[in-house]
Amino acid sequence: MITLAFIGLVGGLITGVSPCVLPMLPIIFFAGSTGKTSGPGPGGRASKVDGDLLVEEVEVGRPSRDFRPLKIIAGIIVSFSLFTLAGSVILSALGLPDDFLRWGGLVILTLVGLGLIVPALGHLIEKPFYRLPKINKNNNGAFVLGLGLGTLYVPCAGPVLAAITVAGATGNVGWRTVVLTVSFAIGAALPLLIFASAGSRISQRVKAYRDHARGFRIGGGIVMILLAVALAFNVTDAIQRSLPSYTSGLEKKVAENKTVQGALAPAIGNSSTDLAKCTPGAAQLASCGAAPEFRGTQKWFNTPNGQPATIAGLKGKVVLVDFWAYSCINCQRATPHLLAWDKTYRSLGLEIVGIHSPEFAFEKSAGNVQSAISKEKITYPVGQDNNLATWTAYRNQYWPAKYLVDAEGTVRSIKFGEGDYGQTENQIRQLLTAANPEIKLPDPVDGTVEADTIGADGTTPETYLGYSRSTNLNGTLGKLTPNKAVAFGLNPAQPDDTFSLGGTWAVGTQSVTSTKNSQARLNYQAAKVFHVLSGQGTVTVAIPGEPDKTITISGTPNAYQLVDKEAAERKTMTLTYSPGISAFTFSFG
């Protein structure tokens, strides 16, 4: 536990001095500087001032003890730890949207800023907390402000934070994860405490500050409100991106440290550490440890009475565990190979088990998954892994991914991504023969399956349109702002492997939805282009030198093929969308 706490603390300290904390520093500084102060002169006592700004009468002529910075930081630690680990569960139980906590934090920050400007309002905001006997004696609002800031604090990603985030998302929260999270939060908050304490010291010791305390409080309130607006519209993102990542070297050393890797794996619920010893894509079979059991699934398809498939129940068979997501083009291109193997080798001892681990929120719908299974004519068992519990148990990171398990329940091969189907089939045949030396295998099916590869060398990489994972956007007007209708401008000449938007789009976390005069311009290098779309309406595709093509869109998100050529070409296409069409990704092959 000491090692885990130390790793969390070090990871937090590195994060606490990284560029990602910069938007918090002015808030923390001014929040710390609005606590208690010295009085007007020797021999007197300072008066109680409205609200939390000067809370109690204090002896003048010397600085008083101010616990406001500690309470702010304590609030951040409690809030960050609680909502990182249990935020999804809490929001789901209350039926609240995913971004509720962030907007709640912005409201708190704005109210505290207004309270600094208008003392009567500050007093009114704090009044409900006066009933808390242990907290209300000094600086009630400081702890509440810290709670709000904890929901806005978005640390930079790193190995420690990744372990915490996956644990929270998958529900694998044990004492190890709690220790890691709290120690990380403390480490990340310590540099903030220095800024808050500096603000407090200045407010007590600098005469100019004491003489103009009211003006400084108003200035601090204005800064908080402006930063709340900047955070709401993600203005601070551009500033952070423009700064060098001066802590990346330290983060890399932590990530590559074997002690850290060993300590973090069980913290996120990975029981099969032997899987890390296997080299993905190796042609030779290896022994990668016992296959983890399927866990945390919500629903099973293509099993008797919907009962879960289990590794234990499949012992004696060769098992291919396939991680996929139905709107993932890479997964769709791999499915024909799986279907061919299932048809050829099922009666000879092969059992394919699909684990549907969603990449987008809409892929969590059991109805959507069932529709995809029916459309692809999948008949082997498929488990719904909405919380990525099985995904995490297998240490997976890719769509698609294949894990070959022998008849004894040992993982023998791992393959990430598409391709090498002949190699995978050869390994299947080796394991089937090992399980039954008397078996007579038919000719291999590889080479007879008609399935195009996607994302081949030289093609444009997969492109996401929604705010959370936006890639390759390059336009003349407009910025992706979540939950807003934004006017965009098309590029007259679109740079290679980028896209631009035109007209007005409603920006969502995972997609953009056409509203008025909505268009997209895409420059790509590929033989095939796919577009994941949903809604009701049409999309018109215009490519110079070719006739326009109109595609009818209907229903839940699905992949629509825009281009189908024999060889890759460098082209620019312009797409025009009728209102109400949601666009998620472009994929290329």
PyMOL commands that set and color helices and strands:
alter all, ss='L'
color gray80, all
select helices_A, chain A and resi 2-16+19-21+24-32+68-94+100-117+119-131+140-152+159-170+175-205+207-211+213-232+235-242+248-256+258-267+273-277+304-306+329-348+361-364+366-376+389-393+421-435
alter helices_A, ss='H'
color red, helices_A
select strands_A, chain A and resi 300-301+318-324+350-356+382-384+401-405+411-416+463-464+484-488+499-507+512-542+549-577+582-588
alter strands_A, ss='S'
color yellow, strands_A
deselect
rebuild
show_as cartoon
